[in-house]
Amino acid sequence: MEQCSTTELAALTGSEVRLHGFVHAIRKLKQRTFLVLRDSESVAQIVFEKSACARDALDTLAEVTLESVIRVAGVVVRNESAKPHGYEVHAHTIVIESSAAAPLPISPETSLEKQLDWRFLSLRYPRNQLMLRVQGTMERAMREFWHQERFLEIHSPKLMQTASESGSELFTLKYFNVGMASLAQSPQFYKQMAMAAGLERVFEVGPVFRANPSFTSRHDTEFTSVDMEVSWIHDHHELMDLEERWLRHVLSRVAEEHGGDIEEHFGAHVVVPQLPFPRVTLEEARTIVERSYGYTPLRSDDLDPKAERLLAAHYREQEGHEFVFVTDYPVTARPFYHMRYTGA
């Protein structure tokens, strides 16, 4: 008898198999009981015919509750109407490894705050797991691209003696008897040291921490930062060329592996962007926002969040593109990061 996952049933038609997972759904009829079993890969329909099951299996079936952890054994049968793969298991034995309380304390409709109180349960929902799977696919695709482009992956320290980002609040802690340390706000300085060391192309995907008191969708005290640094560039257009190819590669992987699931659970279609991305100067961007939407950005040397959203809407509506590069900011906007035109 072969142990398998829900996605391997097609290759095992007619074979006796064992599966384990969570009880996703239960439907009891007079002569048979249907369970939907969910594992880390997908779901599968399990059928128990009353006439084919021993008394102990029927007694166990009577005790099964949603989200219980079970192990079943049976024969794989082709059934085109069995979702999602067209195969089901006609089972004859079932073991409850861990019985879930009924009723469950949360459901997919429960508020986020309460779901977070029961995070190990809410993470079982396919919609929530999909977010983690998409993130994993994106990171894998990023690394694929960077390795193809001869980048080196680095891992910078997360305990620092000084601030790594001006304007960001620090999380501080006592560092033995030496003094105070702070959690890293960015790998920026370490990337720049890597450039000075002659590594030329580096990237890092890692945690950063910012004790910003703001409470908006644009702030997070702890998040995964995606960083890269490149030496020997002629101008910012080289970086834009690199970034748009990187984004296209990442989104291609996401569409290929998760496009259908994202559409099912979030009603969103993953668009793989065409190259090149639209490029517009800050002055042109301000003009578009003012003429098309009657909105004047709050600063003359930058775009505020509302202006950014309106500009993105313009290119999505007019050109069917979800990305746009804004160039030629004045030095007053970000003097520390500004690269001046040299004419060389």
C-alpha positions, 0 to 999 in steps of 0.5 A: 500500500503506497503513501501518497498525496492528494495530487498523486492520485492520477498516477495510482488509479486502481492502486491501494493507497494511504492518505493523511490530512485534515477533514475539509468537508463532510457529507453523510448520505444513507448508504455512503459518506463523503469526506473531503480530505485536505493535505498541504498540496490540494484536496481529494474526495474520499468515499465510504460505502456503508456496505464495504466498510467494517463496523469499526470504520463506520463507528469512527466515521460517526465521530469525525468532525471538521478539521480533525486529522485523519488517516485513510486507506482505499483504492483510487478510482477515476471519477470525472466529477470528483473535484479538483483532479477527477479522482477519488478514493474508495476507502475502507479504513479510517483512523482519527489521529487528532479529533477537532472540537465541534464547533470550531472557534473560528471560520473563514468569515471570522474577523481578522483579529479573532483569526489571529488569536487562532492563527494555527487554525486560520492558516489551514484555510487554503486562501491564507495558505495561498499567500504564503505559497505565493510569497515562497514562489516569488522569492524562489523566482527572484533568486532564479533571476538574480543567479542567472544575472550573476548576483551573489546572495548575502546575509547582513547583520541584524544587530547594529550599533548605529542607525542604518536608515535616517528618519526611521525609529529604532528598536533598541536592546542591551548588547551584553556589557558593551552598550546598546544595539538596534535592530537593522532597519535596512541592509543598505550600508552592508550592500554598499560595503559589498560594492566597495569590496568589489562584489559588484552585484549582490542581493538579500531577502531578509527581515528588517525592523522599523519602530515607526509609530505610524499606523497606515497600510504603508508602514510595518514594524517588521517585514521582509525586505528585498534588496539588490545593489549593482556596480558599474552602471552608466545611468538609472535606465540600466537599473530600470531595464534590470528591474522590469526584466526581474519583475516580469520573471517573478510574475511569470512564475506566480501566474504559472504556478498560482494564477488559477488559485489567485483568481479563485480565492481573490478574484484577481488576474495575475498580469505578466507585464509587457516590456518595456514599462512606461517611463515618465518624468516627474514633471510629466507625471504631475501634469497627467495627474492634474489634467486627467484627475484634477488633483495637484500633488502636495509637494512640488518635488515628489508624488504623494500616495494619492498622486501615485495611485492616480498615475498608476490608474492612468497607465492601467486604463490608458495603456493596460500596464500596471507598472510605470517608472517615474524619473528625473526627480529634483535633488531636493526630494532625495538628496542622499540617493540622488545620482546626478547626470554626468553627461559621460 
